[in-house]
Amino acid sequence: MPRSKDVSKTKSTEHTQSVDSIRLIKKYPNRRLYDIETSSYITIQEVKAIVVKGELLKVVDAKTNEDLTRSIFLQILLEEEAGGLPLFSEVALANMIRFYGHSMQALMGNYLENNIQHFCNFQKQMTDQSQPLSPDMWAQFLISPTNAVQSLMGNYSQQSNQLFAQMQEQMIKAMGMKK
């Protein structure tokens, strides 16, 4: 699946949302963000909350209508990474930087996007199956995971391995090599 450049083409984990349901945020020259839906100015943290809720959004420059969504998302990531518990290690970040300008950049981007989507789907399955658990049941679960969780982990690992194998096949084809 090719990577999405436009939020209106992005797939949600549950269903595809229409262009009409994309929340529009305008960024003004004074760096303020204006939410068209609520007719109010919002902070970057409120934009993050919208994303966390799973809503699709698009940030555009108020004057030029230029799509600024990626830069706003990158700003949120930078703030999160600079906060307490970073998601990416320095080694992971350095390796990602090395792919920019490399012939494998598009393949790596697709691989990462697909893997993150599979992990989100896995997380949703875990959440759906664990909602009836009380805190005591969670403690017991952490001590001794159930067969269902082990099965889910196995499925996630299998899907991840399949994605990696697909990426390898694409690399081999792109380089004109034979298996």
PyMOL commands that set and color helices and strands:
alter all, ss='L'
color gray80, all
select helices_A, chain A and resi 7-9+19-21+44-52+69-82+90-99+105-130+135-143+147-174
alter helices_A, ss='H'
color red, helices_A
select strands_A, chain A and resi 23-27+33-35+40-42+57-61
alter strands_A, ss='S'
color yellow, strands_A
deselect
rebuild
show_as cartoon
